[in-house]
Amino acid sequence: MARFLAQIIVLGGQAVARAFTQALKQEYQATAAARKAATEAGRDANKAAKASTYTGLSLQEAKSILSVDDLENLEAIRKNYEHLFKANDKSQGGSFYLQSKVVRAKERIEYEIDQEIFVDKITDGTNSESEEKQ
């Protein structure tokens, strides 16, 4: 009887040890994935912070000022910019401060569009080189 009790205790201990080991492995993998995601998010945040520092506006603020949602609609961006720039012209009783905000908003959106075009060019160049090698 004591032998059976000892076997049950040993088997139970092995099961607990296996479960504990598996849990540790899963936790390690989850930590590594979280670290990788945080690093990538940090890079994206750094790019956004750099652009915001350049113009003094976030992309969301710039889109709000020019009343645009889609950065691909260049005509709407241009039209809204021209309207707001003229409406805030100091010679017509407008505000130089608001006119400056409109200019900065347009610069911020142009910066974002330029970054997307640059990334697309790099990506297209990488893909075409790899296709040529094959």
ChimeraX attribute file (.defattr): number of C-alpha atoms within 10 A of each C-alpha:
attribute: neighborCount
match mode: 1-to-1
recipient: residues
	/A:1	6
	/A:2	7
	/A:3	8
	/A:4	9
	/A:5	10
	/A:6	11
	/A:7	12
	/A:8	12
	/A:9	12
	/A:10	12
	/A:11	12
	/A:12	12
	/A:13	12
	/A:14	12
	/A:15	12
	/A:16	12
	/A:17	12
	/A:18	12
	/A:19	12
	/A:20	12
	/A:21	12
	/A:22	12
	/A:23	12
	/A:24	12
	/A:25	12
	/A:26	12
	/A:27	12
	/A:28	12
	/A:29	12
	/A:30	12
	/A:31	12
	/A:32	12
	/A:33	12
	/A:34	12
	/A:35	12
	/A:36	12
	/A:37	12
	/A:38	12
	/A:39	12
	/A:40	12
	/A:41	12
	/A:42	12
	/A:43	12
	/A:44	12
	/A:45	12
	/A:46	12
	/A:47	13
	/A:48	16
	/A:49	14
	/A:50	13
	/A:51	20
	/A:52	17
	/A:53	12
	/A:54	14
	/A:55	19
	/A:56	16
	/A:57	20
	/A:58	19
	/A:59	19
	/A:60	13
	/A:61	16
	/A:62	23
	/A:63	19
	/A:64	12
	/A:65	19
	/A:66	23
	/A:67	13
	/A:68	17
	/A:69	12
	/A:70	10
	/A:71	14
	/A:72	10
	/A:73	10
	/A:74	14
	/A:75	10
	/A:76	16
	/A:77	21
	/A:78	12
	/A:79	12
	/A:80	18
	/A:81	20
	/A:82	14
	/A:83	12
	/A:84	18
	/A:85	20
	/A:86	14
	/A:87	16
	/A:88	18
	/A:89	16
	/A:90	14
	/A:91	10
	/A:92	9
	/A:93	9
	/A:94	15
	/A:95	15
	/A:96	14
	/A:97	12
	/A:98	17
	/A:99	19
	/A:100	14
	/A:101	21
	/A:102	22
	/A:103	19
	/A:104	18
	/A:105	26
	/A:106	22
	/A:107	17
	/A:108	25
	/A:109	25
	/A:110	15
	/A:111	17
	/A:112	16
	/A:113	15
	/A:114	12
	/A:115	14
	/A:116	12
	/A:117	12
	/A:118	12
	/A:119	12
	/A:120	12
	/A:121	12
	/A:122	12
	/A:123	12
	/A:124	12
	/A:125	12
	/A:126	11
	/A:127	11
	/A:128	11
	/A:129	11
	/A:130	10
	/A:131	9
	/A:132	7
	/A:133	6
	/A:134	5
